[in-house]
Amino acid sequence: MQRLTKVDPATVELIAAVTRRARALSLDFVVVGAFARDVWLLHSHGIPPTRNTQDVDFAVLVGDWDEYERFRSALLARAEWNCRFGAG
């Protein structure tokens, strides 16, 4: 099993692109899930992750469904991404 030692360039670009789109719409977001946990444990405490994740999860604060749709559309404009959206 390959361990997380640094973040691959595609993941860096994904996070940067989400950041740009969120900022353009004045939206707050946070990276959540296993990826966030693994980065935090490794880089804050030197604890390597025991499992690798292949995705990055984001929580985005939107004010209404129109704002959600604008953000969603901006992300989907980049067709090579495999995006899944949910509300909850």
Contacts in CASP RR format, 6 or more apart in sequence:
PFRMAT RR
TARGET T0000
AUTHOR 0000-0000-0000
METHOD contacts of the structure
MODEL  1
MQRLTKVDPATVELIAAVTRRARALSLDFVVVGAFARDVWLLHSHGIPPT
RNTQDVDFAVLVGDWDEYERFRSALLARAEWNCRFGAG
1 51 0 8 1.000
1 52 0 8 1.000
2 52 0 8 1.000
3 48 0 8 1.000
3 49 0 8 1.000
3 52 0 8 1.000
4 38 0 8 1.000
4 39 0 8 1.000
4 42 0 8 1.000
4 48 0 8 1.000
4 49 0 8 1.000
4 52 0 8 1.000
5 42 0 8 1.000
5 48 0 8 1.000
7 39 0 8 1.000
11 35 0 8 1.000
11 56 0 8 1.000
14 56 0 8 1.000
14 81 0 8 1.000
15 31 0 8 1.000
15 56 0 8 1.000
17 75 0 8 1.000
17 78 0 8 1.000
18 29 0 8 1.000
18 58 0 8 1.000
18 75 0 8 1.000
19 29 0 8 1.000
21 71 0 8 1.000
21 74 0 8 1.000
21 75 0 8 1.000
22 28 0 8 1.000
22 29 0 8 1.000
22 60 0 8 1.000
22 71 0 8 1.000
24 74 0 8 1.000
25 67 0 8 1.000
25 70 0 8 1.000
25 71 0 8 1.000
25 74 0 8 1.000
27 60 0 8 1.000
27 61 0 8 1.000
27 62 0 8 1.000
27 67 0 8 1.000
27 71 0 8 1.000
28 60 0 8 1.000
28 61 0 8 1.000
29 58 0 8 1.000
29 59 0 8 1.000
29 60 0 8 1.000
29 61 0 8 1.000
30 36 0 8 1.000
30 58 0 8 1.000
30 59 0 8 1.000
31 39 0 8 1.000
31 56 0 8 1.000
31 57 0 8 1.000
31 58 0 8 1.000
32 57 0 8 1.000
32 58 0 8 1.000
32 59 0 8 1.000
33 53 0 8 1.000
33 57 0 8 1.000
34 49 0 8 1.000
34 51 0 8 1.000
34 53 0 8 1.000
34 57 0 8 1.000
35 53 0 8 1.000
35 55 0 8 1.000
35 56 0 8 1.000
35 57 0 8 1.000
36 57 0 8 1.000
37 49 0 8 1.000
38 49 0 8 1.000
38 52 0 8 1.000
38 53 0 8 1.000
41 47 0 8 1.000
41 48 0 8 1.000
41 49 0 8 1.000
42 48 0 8 1.000
42 49 0 8 1.000
60 71 0 8 1.000
62 68 0 8 1.000
62 71 0 8 1.000
68 87 0 8 1.000
72 83 0 8 1.000
72 85 0 8 1.000
75 81 0 8 1.000
75 83 0 8 1.000
76 83 0 8 1.000
END
